[in-house]
């Protein structure tokens, strides 16, 4: 059993910043890739950024230059620092991990709401 607990969402004004955290616990052996996704109302869930166990990062276009993904392997935690937030960044943000074990299973957090509004 694997649990992911997210925190750090909330209401922020345009141009503001937030830092999301996602801590994994339970039957974890080794975490391979960790990532953040988001889903806005009426839209499909979309990738924001990923980070490998070795620290290599990948960002989609809207996140590059404004968002920073990082991880603390000792704490099994992934972070997403979001700067220069825009109203269109409003969404539920989900963390995702992939375990380096048989079947490479994926696990998801429950989601945290980020609202960018004045």
WOWO-V927137 format. One record per residue. N is the residue number from 0. RES is the residue in one letter. SS is DSSP state (alpha for helix, beta for strand, coil for the rest). PHI is phi in degrees with one decimal (none if undefined). Layout:
N | RES | SS | PHI
N | RES | SS | PHI
This chain:
0 | X | coil | none
1 | X | beta | -122.3
2 | X | beta | -120.8
3 | X | beta | -121.2
4 | X | beta | -118.9
5 | X | beta | -100.2
6 | X | beta | -155.4
7 | X | coil | 106.2
8 | X | coil | -73.6
9 | X | beta | 158.9
10 | X | beta | -99.9
11 | X | beta | -141.0
12 | X | coil | -77.7
13 | X | coil | -54.1
14 | X | coil | 90.2
15 | X | coil | -81.6
16 | X | coil | -132.3
17 | X | beta | -144.4
18 | X | beta | -126.0
19 | X | beta | -94.1
20 | X | beta | -128.2
21 | X | beta | -144.9
22 | X | beta | -105.7
23 | X | beta | -101.3
24 | X | beta | -148.0
25 | X | beta | 107.9
26 | X | coil | -80.6
27 | X | coil | -106.7
28 | X | coil | -99.0
29 | X | coil | -137.0
30 | X | beta | -90.6
31 | X | beta | -85.3
32 | X | beta | -91.8
33 | X | beta | -123.1
34 | X | beta | -154.4
35 | X | beta | -124.3
36 | X | beta | -127.6
37 | X | beta | -144.9
38 | X | beta | -139.9
39 | X | coil | -89.3
40 | X | coil | -56.0
41 | X | coil | 77.3
42 | X | coil | -122.4
43 | X | coil | -78.1
44 | X | coil | -65.2
45 | X | beta | -132.1
46 | X | beta | -70.1
47 | X | beta | -109.9
48 | X | beta | -163.7
49 | X | beta | -135.1
50 | X | beta | -143.7
51 | X | coil | -85.0
52 | X | coil | -63.5
53 | X | coil | -88.8
54 | X | coil | 98.1
55 | X | coil | -73.7
56 | X | beta | -114.6
57 | X | beta | -141.0
58 | X | beta | -125.9
59 | X | coil | -81.7
60 | X | coil | -57.4
61 | X | coil | -70.3
62 | X | coil | -95.0
63 | X | coil | -63.2
64 | X | coil | 91.8
65 | X | coil | -114.8
66 | X | beta | -109.3
67 | X | beta | -132.6
68 | X | beta | -98.5
69 | X | beta | -148.9
70 | X | beta | -146.4
71 | X | beta | -119.5
72 | X | alpha | -65.2
73 | X | alpha | -66.7
74 | X | alpha | -104.0
75 | X | coil | 50.9
76 | X | beta | -126.5
77 | X | beta | -119.0
78 | X | beta | -124.4
79 | X | beta | -137.3
80 | X | beta | -92.2
81 | X | beta | -119.4
82 | X | coil | -114.2
83 | X | coil | 48.9
84 | X | coil | -67.7
85 | X | coil | -120.1
86 | X | alpha | -55.6
87 | X | alpha | -72.6
88 | X | alpha | -82.4
89 | X | coil | -61.3
90 | X | beta | -177.9
91 | X | beta | -89.6
92 | X | beta | -102.9
93 | X | beta | -119.1
94 | X | beta | -95.4
95 | X | beta | -143.1
96 | X | beta | -128.9
97 | X | beta | -121.9
98 | X | beta | -86.2
99 | X | coil | -87.5
100 | X | coil | -144.0
101 | X | coil | -54.6
102 | X | coil | 85.8
103 | X | coil | 46.0
104 | X | coil | -67.4
105 | X | beta | -104.6
106 | X | beta | -131.1
107 | X | beta | -125.5
108 | X | coil | -80.0
109 | X | coil | -82.2
110 | X | coil | 96.8
111 | X | beta | -133.9
112 | X | beta | -79.8
113 | X | beta | -119.2
114 | X | beta | -122.6
115 | X | beta | -111.1
116 | X | coil | -158.4
117 | X | coil | -93.9
